[in-house]
C-alpha cells in the first residue's frame, strides 16, 4: 500500500513542479517585456522632450527652400494682432518674396504633441481656394510661426467695406461665392480626414488680383490651448459668425462651419456686416434676422446693393434678380438656427453651380 502511495505521489509532485516552473517563467518573461516596454516608452518621451526644446522647421510644398534664418531674419511689418498672436508681412531679401507670418504666443498655443499632427495635416492641404501652409517654425522657447504666402489684395471684409464697383458686380459676387464653398467643401470631404475650419469669417478670406478667394486659418483653433481657443470663439460670437448651438471651440464641426459660411455669403450679397450694434430694433442686430424679415415682407430686393442691377433692363435684370435670390435663400439655409437643416458643403457647391448652369442655358437661348 505504501509503495502504491509513493508511486502515485512522486509523479504528481513532478507534474506540479513542472507546472509551477512554467507559470513562474511565463510571469518573469511578461515582467521583462513590460519593463522593456516601459523603458522604450521612456526613451520615446525623452526623445520628444529633447526635440521640444530644440529649434525646428517643418517645410511643405512651396516652402522647401525656406530656412529658419530666412524666416527669422526677414524684415517684418505688423499687419494684424489678436489675443493669441500677431500677423507679420515679411520680405525675404534673397528672392524678394513676401510672406505672411503668423506668430502664436507660447502662452496661448497648445501642447506640442497635439500641435504637430495638426500642422502636418494642414501642411498637406493644397487647393486653389485654400491658402497653403508653407512652413512651421518652432523655437527653443516655445515660440511658433506659421508661414504662408502673402496676398497683397486684402481680404473679403475689406473688399466689401471699401465698396468698390467690383464688389457690386454679380459675376464677381458669384465667383467669390463659388470659390468659398469649394474651398470649404474640400476641407470637409476632399481630405483623408475631414478638417474643420473653426473660424470662418470674411476677414479670413483672402483675394487674388482677379478676385479669386482663398480661405485662410483653417484648423488654427486646434493649435491653441483651451483658454485661447475659447477667446477665439467669443470673438466670433461678438462678430456674428458663431453658430448658436456652439458653446466650446473644441466642438466645432461641419455644421458650425456651414453656419459661418452662410453669414459670409450674406455679407457678400448685401454689403452689410453680420452685426449692427446701432440698430434701433434688437431683432435687427443680426444680419440673418434682417434678411428673414425682408423675405417675409416681400422686400428682399432692398437687401441687395443697388449697383448689382445697375444698367440691367428687361429679362437680364429679372434673371440677375432671380439668381441673387437663389443665392440668398441658400445662404439663409446655411445659417439656419437648426443644425439639422443646414446642408453639407458638397450640397452647397452643387446648388451654387446649378445657378451658373442656369445662367449658361439662358445665355445660349438669347
C-alpha positions in Angstrom: 0.0 0.0 0.0 2.8 2.4 0.9 4.6 1.6 -2.3 1.4 2.3 -4.2 1.0 5.7 -2.4 4.6 6.7 -3.1 4.3 5.6 -6.7 1.4 8.0 -7.2 2.9 10.9 -5.1 6.2 11.2 -6.9 4.8 11.6 -10.4 2.2 14.0 -9.1 4.9 16.1 -7.4 7.0 16.2 -10.6 3.9 17.3 -12.6 3.1 20.1 -10.1 6.7 21.2 -10.1 6.8 21.4 -13.9 3.5 23.4 -13.9 4.8 25.8 -11.2 8.1 26.3 -13.1 6.2 27.0 -16.4 4.0 29.7 -14.8 7.0 31.3 -13.0 8.9 31.5 -16.2 5.9 33.0 -18.0 5.4 35.6 -15.3 9.1 36.6 -15.4 9.0 36.8 -19.2 5.9 39.1 -19.0 7.6 41.3 -16.4 10.7 41.6 -18.6 8.6 42.6 -21.6 6.7 45.2 -19.5 10.0 46.6 -18.2 11.3 46.8 -21.8 8.1 48.4 -23.0 8.2 51.0 -20.2 11.9 51.6 -20.9 11.1 52.1 -24.6 8.3 54.5 -23.8 10.6 56.4 -21.5 13.1 56.6 -24.3 10.5 57.9 -26.7 9.3 60.6 -24.2 12.9 61.6 -23.5 13.4 62.0 -27.3 10.3 64.0 -27.6 11.4 66.2 -24.7 14.7 66.8 -26.4 13.0 67.7 -29.7 10.6 70.0 -28.0 13.4 72.2 -26.7 15.3 72.3 -30.0 14.7 74.7 -32.8 12.8 73.0 -35.7 11.4 74.0 -39.1 8.8 71.9 -40.9 8.6 72.7 -44.6 5.8 71.8 -47.0 5.2 72.1 -50.8 6.2 75.6 -51.9 8.4 76.2 -48.9 11.1 73.6 -49.4 13.8 76.2 -49.9 13.0 78.2 -46.7 15.4 78.1 -43.8 14.9 79.2 -40.2 17.4 82.1 -40.8 15.3 83.2 -43.8 12.2 83.5 -41.7 13.7 84.9 -38.5 15.9 87.5 -40.2 13.3 88.8 -42.7 12.3 92.4 -42.1 8.7 92.3 -40.8 5.8 94.7 -40.7 2.9 94.1 -38.2 -0.4 94.0 -40.1 -2.6 92.4 -37.5 -2.9 91.4 -33.9 -5.2 89.1 -31.9 -5.3 87.8 -28.3 -3.3 84.7 -29.3 -0.8 86.1 -31.7 0.5 88.6 -34.3 0.5 88.8 -38.1 3.6 90.0 -40.0 4.3 90.8 -43.6 7.9 89.6 -44.1 10.1 90.1 -47.1 12.8 87.6 -48.0 15.6 89.6 -49.4 17.4 86.7 -51.3 14.5 86.4 -53.7 12.3 89.4 -52.9 9.5 87.1 -51.8 6.7 88.4 -49.5 5.4 86.0 -46.8 2.7 86.1 -44.2 4.0 85.1 -40.7 1.5 84.2 -38.0 3.2 84.2 -34.6 1.5 82.2 -31.9 2.2 83.3 -28.3 3.7 80.4 -26.3 1.1 81.1 -23.5 -1.7 80.6 -26.0 -0.6 77.6 -28.0 -1.4 74.0 -27.2 0.7 71.0 -26.3 3.4 70.4 -28.9 2.5 66.7 -29.1 -1.1 67.7 -30.1 0.0 70.5 -32.4 2.5 68.6 -34.7 -0.1 66.2 -36.2 -2.4 69.2 -36.9 0.3 71.2 -38.5 1.4 68.2 -40.6 -2.2 67.7 -41.8 -2.6 71.4 -42.6 0.7 71.4 -44.5 -0.5 68.8 -46.9 -3.7 70.7 -47.9 -3.5 72.0 -51.4 -6.5 73.6 -53.2 -6.9 76.7 -55.4 -9.3 78.2 -52.8 -7.3 77.4 -49.7 -4.2 79.4 -48.5 -1.3 76.9 -48.4 0.8 76.4 -45.3 4.4 76.7 -46.5 6.3 76.1 -43.2 6.0 75.8 -39.5 8.8 77.1 -37.2 9.1 76.1 -33.5 11.7 77.9 -31.4 13.6 76.7 -28.4 11.5 78.9 -26.1 8.1 77.6 -27.3 7.5 80.3 -29.9 5.7 79.2 -33.0 5.4 80.7 -36.5 3.1 79.6 -39.3 4.4 80.7 -42.7 2.0 81.4 -45.6 2.3 83.2 -49.0 1.3 86.9 -48.8 -1.8 88.0 -50.5 -1.4 91.7 -51.5 -5.0 92.3 -52.4 -6.5 92.2 -49.0 -9.4 90.2 -47.6 -13.0 89.9 -48.3 -14.1 92.0 -45.4 -12.0 94.9 -46.7 -13.3 94.3 -50.3 -16.9 94.5 -49.1 -16.3 97.5 -46.8 -14.4 99.5 -49.5 -17.5 99.4 -51.7 -15.6 99.5 -55.0 -17.6 98.8 -58.1 -16.3 95.3 -58.5 -17.9 94.3 -55.2 -21.3 95.2 -56.7 -20.9 93.2 -59.9 -22.9 89.9 -60.0 -20.2 87.9 -61.8 -17.6 88.9 -59.2 -20.0 88.1 -56.3 -20.9 84.7 -57.8 -17.3 83.7 -58.5 -16.3 84.6 -54.9 -19.2 82.6 -53.5 -18.4 79.6 -55.7 -14.7 79.7 -54.6 -15.7 80.0 -51.0 -17.9 76.9 -51.0 -15.5 74.9 -53.0 -12.7 75.6 -50.5 -14.8 74.6 -47.5 -16.1 71.5 -49.3 -12.5 70.3 -49.9 -11.7 70.7 -46.2 -14.8 68.7 -45.2 -14.7 65.9 -47.8 -11.7 66.2 -50.0 -9.1 65.0 -47.5 -8.3 61.6 -46.0 -9.6 63.0 -42.7 -12.1 65.9 -42.6 -10.7 69.2 -41.4 -12.9 71.8 -39.7 -12.1 75.4 -40.4 -13.3 76.5 -36.9 -13.1 80.3 -37.5 -14.6 81.1 -40.9 -15.3 84.8 -41.4 -14.8 87.4 -44.2 -11.5 88.6 -42.7 -10.2 85.0 -43.2 -10.9 85.0 -46.9 -8.0 86.4 -48.9 -8.4 87.6 -52.5 -6.2 87.4 -55.6 -5.9 90.2 -58.2 -8.8 88.6 -60.2 -10.9 88.2 -57.0 -10.5 84.5 -56.6 -11.0 83.7 -52.8 -8.7 81.6 -50.6 -9.7 80.5 -47.1 -7.0 81.1 -44.5 -6.5 80.0 -40.9 -8.3 76.7 -41.3 -7.7 74.4 -38.3 -6.0 77.3 -36.4 -8.2 76.7 -33.3 -6.7 73.3 -32.9 -3.3 74.8 -32.3 -4.5 76.9 -29.3 -4.9 75.9 -25.7 -8.5 75.7 -24.4 -8.4 79.2 -22.9 -7.2 80.9 -26.1 -9.5 78.8 -28.2 -12.5 79.9 -26.2 -11.5 83.5 -26.6 -11.4 83.0 -30.4 -15.0 81.6 -30.2 -16.2 84.5 -28.1 -14.8 87.0 -30.6 -16.5 85.0 -33.4 -19.8 85.3 -31.4 -19.4 89.1 -31.0 -18.8 89.4 -34.7 -21.8 87.3 -35.6 -20.2 84.3 -37.1 -20.7 81.7 -34.3 -23.4 79.1 -34.7 -26.0 79.4 -31.9 -25.5 75.9 -30.6 -21.7 76.1 -30.4 -20.6 76.6 -26.8 -17.0 75.3 -26.9 -14.5 75.7 -29.7 -13.5 72.1 -29.5 -17.0 71.1 -30.5 -16.7 72.9 -33.9 -17.9 70.7 -36.7 -19.0 70.7 -40.3 -22.4 72.2 -39.5 -21.0 75.1 -37.4 -18.6 75.8 -40.4 -21.7 75.9 -42.7 -23.4 78.4 -40.4 -20.4 80.7 -40.7 -20.3 80.2 -44.5 -23.9 81.3 -44.7 -23.1 84.5 -42.8 -20.2 85.3 -45.1 -22.4 84.7 -48.2 -25.0 87.2 -46.8 -22.3 89.7 -46.2 -21.1 89.3 -49.8 -24.6 89.7 -51.3 -25.8 92.6 -49.1 -22.6 94.5 -48.3 -23.7 94.6 -44.7 -21.8 93.4 -41.6 -23.1 90.4 -39.7 -23.9 92.5 -36.6 -25.3 96.0 -36.5 -24.8 97.2 -32.9 -26.5 100.6 -33.7 -29.8 99.0 -34.8 -32.8 100.6 -33.0 -34.6 97.2 -33.1 -32.9 94.5 -31.1 -34.3 91.9 -33.6 -32.4 93.5 -36.4 -29.0 93.4 -34.8 -28.0 90.2 -36.6 -28.0 90.0 -40.4 -29.9 86.7 -40.8 -32.8 88.3 -38.8 -32.8 91.3 -41.1 -32.9 89.1 -44.2 -35.5 86.8 -42.8 -37.7 89.8 -42.0 -37.2 91.3 -45.5 -38.2 88.0 -47.1 -41.4 87.9 -45.1 -42.2 91.5 -46.0 -41.5 90.8 -49.7 -38.8 93.4 -49.9 -35.7 91.1 -50.3 -34.6 93.2 -53.4 -34.0 96.1 -51.0 -31.2 94.0 -49.4 -29.0 93.8 -52.5 -26.7 96.6 -53.3 -28.5 98.7 -55.9 -25.5 98.5 -58.3 -25.9 94.8 -58.7 -28.9 95.6 -61.0 -27.4 98.8 -62.4 -27.7 99.2 -66.2 -29.7 96.0 -66.4 -33.1 96.0 -68.0 -35.8 93.6 -69.1 -35.0 89.9 -69.0 -31.4 90.4 -68.0 -32.4 92.3 -64.9 -35.1 89.8 -64.0 -32.6 86.8 -64.3 -30.0 88.5 -62.2 -32.6 89.2 -59.5 -33.6 85.5 -59.6 -30.0 84.3 -59.3 -29.3 86.6 -56.4 -32.5 85.5 -54.7 -31.5 81.8 -55.0 -28.1 82.6 -53.5 -29.7 84.5 -50.6 -32.1 81.5 -50.0 -29.1 79.1 -50.0 -27.2 81.4 -47.6 -30.2 81.5 -45.3 -30.4 77.7 -45.3 -26.7 77.5 -44.4 -27.2 79.7 -41.3 -30.4 78.1 -40.2 -30.7 78.1 -36.4 -31.2 74.3 -36.6 -28.0 72.4 -37.4 -30.1 69.5 -38.9 -31.4 71.8 -41.6 -28.0 73.1 -42.8 -26.8 71.4 -46.0 -23.4 69.7 -46.3 -20.7 71.6 -48.1 -20.8 69.4 -51.2 -24.5 70.1 -51.5 -23.9 73.9 -51.2 -21.3 73.6 -54.1 -23.9 71.7 -56.2 -26.6 74.3 -55.6 -24.2 77.2 -56.4 -23.0 75.5 -59.6 -26.7 75.0 -60.6 -27.1 78.8 -60.6 -24.2 79.0 -63.1 -25.7 76.3 -65.3 -28.9 78.2 -65.5 -27.0 81.3 -66.5 -25.3 79.4 -69.3 -28.5 77.9 -70.6 -30.3 81.3 -70.6 -27.4 82.9 -72.4 -27.5 80.2 -75.2 -31.2 80.8 -75.6 -30.6 84.5 -76.1 
